[in-house]
Amino acid sequence: MSDPNTAISGSRDTTLRVWDLATGSCRNVFVGHRASVRCLAAHGDLVVSGSFDTTARIWSISQGCCLQILSGHSSQLYTIAFDGQRIATGSLDTSVRIWDPRSGQCQTILQAHTSLVGQLQIYGDTLVTGGSDGSVCVWSLTNMALIHRLVAHDNSVTSLQFDKNRILSGGSDGRVKVWNLQTGQLLRELYSQEDAVWRVAFEDEKAVIVASQSGRAIMEVWFP
């Protein structure tokens, strides 16, 4: 976001709230969705919200208003990615839609998952998606084509992150895996246990894993 002292939250009460991190006060409330706000993505002055009402909305933080309503999904939205040029949305309807943030028009529909799409990330001209079908899909945003479909996890993909070389994926099967982005080859399995992995992230040569274990939340740092 353009202002480091601003935070945005989305709620089950259908609203978005703009917060001042210095004072803890609410600056503004955005109203428009008709069901829970499930996901958010921000870039510069814009924030995109995805809702269980099947729509996404583009808001201007400075103007305090909704600029576009993105309609087209037939079921709830669970995840959004926004890089300033493109918006990607993933839904319970199993599809991924790519949108033009200026016009609010859907540019294409990507279909490869067989159930809920719950994870998305854009990096350059590549999109990586994760579904509750256990698969991780790598897409080219240049020609809107599927590059790889990885059979990654036994259950839902709960988190993913990637850079120009690697994909890190975590699943509700308790596994964390490292993949080669270009070839789709499995490079390494970092973590395996019975309980779900909830969040994975990496930077340089360090990977951070947040998981549940015997009813407790744990965090581990790996050097893959």
C-alpha positions as CSV (number, residue, x, y, z in Angstrom):
1,M,0.0,0.0,0.0
2,S,1.1,3.6,-0.6
3,D,0.6,4.6,3.0
4,P,2.6,2.5,5.5
5,N,0.4,3.8,8.4
6,T,-2.8,2.4,6.9
7,A,-4.3,-1.1,7.3
8,I,-7.4,-2.6,5.8
9,S,-9.7,-5.2,7.3
10,G,-12.6,-7.2,5.9
11,S,-15.3,-8.7,8.1
12,R,-18.1,-11.2,8.3
13,D,-20.3,-8.1,8.9
14,T,-19.8,-7.4,5.1
15,T,-17.8,-4.2,5.6
16,L,-14.2,-3.1,5.0
17,R,-12.5,-0.8,7.5
18,V,-9.6,1.5,7.0
19,W,-7.4,1.9,10.0
20,D,-4.8,4.4,11.2
21,L,-1.9,2.2,12.6
22,A,-0.4,5.2,14.5
23,T,-3.6,5.9,16.5
24,G,-5.5,2.6,16.2
25,S,-8.6,4.6,15.0
26,C,-10.9,3.7,12.1
27,R,-10.7,6.2,9.3
28,N,-13.4,4.9,7.1
29,V,-15.9,2.1,6.6
30,F,-16.6,0.7,3.1
31,V,-20.1,-0.7,2.6
32,G,-21.4,-2.6,-0.5
33,H,-20.9,-6.3,-0.2
34,R,-24.0,-8.4,0.7
35,A,-22.1,-11.2,2.5
36,S,-18.9,-11.9,4.4
37,V,-15.7,-10.3,3.0
38,R,-13.4,-13.3,2.7
39,C,-10.2,-11.9,1.1
40,L,-8.3,-8.7,0.4
41,A,-5.4,-7.5,-1.8
42,A,-4.0,-4.0,-1.9
43,H,-1.7,-2.1,-4.3
44,G,-1.0,1.6,-4.0
45,D,-4.2,3.5,-3.3
46,L,-6.4,0.6,-4.4
47,V,-7.8,-2.4,-2.4
48,V,-9.7,-5.3,-3.9
49,S,-12.1,-7.3,-1.7
50,G,-13.6,-10.7,-2.4
51,S,-16.9,-11.8,-0.8
52,F,-19.2,-14.7,-0.3
53,D,-21.7,-12.7,-2.3
54,T,-19.7,-13.9,-5.4
55,T,-18.4,-10.5,-6.3
56,A,-15.1,-8.6,-5.9
57,R,-15.0,-4.9,-5.5
58,I,-12.2,-2.3,-6.2
59,W,-12.0,0.5,-3.7
60,S,-10.1,3.8,-3.7
61,I,-8.7,4.4,-0.2
62,S,-8.2,8.1,-0.7
63,Q,-11.5,8.7,-2.3
64,G,-13.4,6.4,0.1
65,C,-15.5,4.8,-2.6
66,C,-16.1,1.7,-4.8
67,L,-14.7,2.1,-8.3
68,Q,-15.6,-1.2,-9.9
69,I,-17.8,-4.3,-9.1
70,L,-16.4,-7.5,-10.6
71,S,-19.2,-9.9,-11.3
72,G,-19.0,-13.3,-13.0
73,H,-18.3,-16.0,-10.5
74,S,-21.2,-18.3,-9.6
75,S,-20.1,-19.0,-6.1
76,Q,-18.2,-17.6,-3.1
77,L,-14.8,-16.0,-3.6
78,Y,-11.9,-17.3,-1.4
79,T,-8.8,-15.6,-2.7
80,I,-7.5,-12.6,-4.6
81,A,-4.2,-11.5,-6.1
82,F,-3.5,-8.0,-7.4
83,D,-0.3,-6.7,-8.9
84,G,-1.5,-3.3,-10.0
85,Q,-2.0,-4.4,-13.6
86,R,-4.2,-7.5,-13.2
87,I,-6.6,-9.0,-10.6
88,A,-6.9,-12.7,-10.2
89,T,-9.8,-14.2,-8.2
90,G,-10.4,-17.8,-7.1
91,S,-13.8,-19.2,-6.2
92,L,-15.7,-22.2,-4.9
93,D,-17.0,-22.5,-8.5
94,T,-13.5,-24.0,-9.3
95,S,-12.5,-21.3,-11.7
96,V,-9.9,-18.5,-11.7
97,R,-10.8,-15.2,-13.4
98,I,-8.4,-12.6,-14.6
99,W,-9.7,-9.0,-14.5
100,D,-8.7,-5.6,-15.9
101,P,-8.8,-3.3,-12.8
102,R,-9.4,-0.2,-15.0
103,S,-12.5,-1.4,-16.9
104,G,-13.7,-4.1,-14.4
105,Q,-14.0,-6.5,-17.3
106,C,-13.1,-10.2,-17.0
107,Q,-10.3,-10.9,-19.5
108,T,-10.3,-14.7,-19.2
109,I,-11.4,-17.7,-17.2
110,L,-8.8,-20.3,-16.2
111,Q,-10.1,-23.8,-15.5
112,A,-7.9,-26.6,-14.2
113,H,-9.0,-27.2,-10.6
114,T,-11.8,-29.6,-9.8
115,S,-12.9,-27.9,-6.5
116,L,-12.5,-24.7,-4.5
117,V,-9.5,-22.5,-5.5
118,G,-8.2,-21.1,-2.2
119,Q,-4.7,-19.8,-3.0
120,L,-3.4,-17.4,-5.6
121,Q,-0.1,-15.5,-6.2
122,I,1.1,-13.4,-9.2
123,Y,4.8,-12.9,-9.8
124,G,5.7,-11.1,-13.1
125,D,3.8,-12.8,-15.9
126,T,3.2,-16.1,-13.9
127,L,0.2,-17.0,-11.8
128,V,0.3,-20.0,-9.4
129,T,-3.0,-21.3,-7.9
130,G,-3.8,-23.9,-5.2
131,G,-7.0,-25.8,-4.7
132,S,-8.8,-28.0,-2.2
133,D,-8.3,-30.7,-4.8
134,G,-4.7,-30.8,-3.7
135,S,-3.3,-29.5,-6.9
136,V,-1.0,-26.6,-7.6
137,C,-1.3,-25.0,-11.1
138,V,1.2,-22.8,-12.8
139,W,-0.2,-20.4,-15.5
140,S,1.3,-18.1,-18.1
141,L,-0.4,-14.7,-17.9
142,T,1.1,-13.8,-21.3
143,N,-1.0,-16.3,-23.2
144,M,-3.4,-17.3,-20.4
145,A,-2.3,-21.0,-20.6
146,L,-1.7,-23.8,-18.1
147,I,2.0,-24.6,-17.9
148,H,2.1,-27.3,-15.1
149,R,-0.6,-29.0,-13.0
150,L,1.2,-30.5,-9.9
151,V,-0.4,-33.2,-7.9
152,A,0.9,-31.6,-4.7
153,H,-1.1,-32.6,-1.7
154,D,-3.5,-35.3,-0.5
155,N,-5.9,-32.7,0.6
156,S,-6.4,-28.9,0.3
157,V,-3.5,-26.6,-0.6
158,T,-3.6,-24.2,2.4
159,S,-0.8,-21.9,1.5
160,L,1.7,-21.2,-1.3
161,Q,4.4,-18.8,-2.2
162,F,6.7,-18.6,-5.2
163,D,9.5,-16.6,-6.8
164,K,11.2,-16.9,-10.2
165,N,12.7,-20.3,-9.4
166,R,10.7,-22.1,-6.7
167,I,7.2,-22.8,-5.4
168,L,6.7,-23.5,-1.7
169,S,3.3,-25.2,-1.0
170,G,1.7,-26.3,2.3
171,G,-1.3,-28.5,2.7
172,S,-3.9,-29.8,5.2
173,D,-2.1,-33.2,4.8
174,G,0.7,-31.8,7.0
175,R,3.2,-31.6,4.2
176,V,5.4,-28.7,2.9
177,K,7.0,-29.2,-0.6
178,V,9.4,-27.2,-2.7
179,W,8.9,-27.3,-6.5
180,N,10.9,-26.2,-9.5
181,L,8.8,-23.4,-11.1
182,Q,10.1,-24.0,-14.6
183,T,10.0,-27.8,-14.7
184,G,7.3,-28.7,-12.1
185,Q,9.7,-31.1,-10.5
186,L,9.5,-31.8,-6.8
187,L,12.8,-30.7,-5.2
188,R,12.3,-31.4,-1.6
189,E,9.7,-32.2,1.1
190,L,10.5,-30.0,4.2
191,Y,7.9,-31.1,6.7
192,S,5.5,-34.0,7.3
193,Q,3.2,-34.6,10.1
194,E,-0.5,-35.4,10.8
195,D,-1.9,-32.0,11.4
196,A,-2.5,-29.3,8.9
197,V,0.0,-26.7,7.7
198,W,-1.7,-23.3,7.7
199,R,0.9,-20.9,6.3
200,V,4.2,-21.1,4.4
201,A,6.5,-18.3,3.3
202,F,10.1,-18.0,2.2
203,E,12.7,-15.3,1.6
204,D,16.2,-16.0,0.2
205,E,17.2,-19.4,1.7
206,K,14.8,-19.4,4.7
207,A,11.4,-21.0,4.8
208,V,8.8,-20.3,7.6
209,I,6.1,-22.8,8.3
210,V,3.1,-22.3,10.6
211,A,1.2,-25.4,11.5
212,S,-1.0,-27.0,14.1
213,Q,0.3,-29.9,16.2
214,S,-1.6,-31.7,18.9
215,G,-3.9,-28.7,19.3
216,R,-1.1,-26.2,19.5
217,A,0.1,-23.6,16.9
218,I,3.8,-24.0,16.1
219,M,6.2,-22.1,13.8
220,E,9.4,-23.6,12.4
221,V,12.1,-22.0,10.3
222,W,13.9,-24.1,7.7
223,F,16.9,-23.6,5.5
224,P,16.1,-25.6,2.4
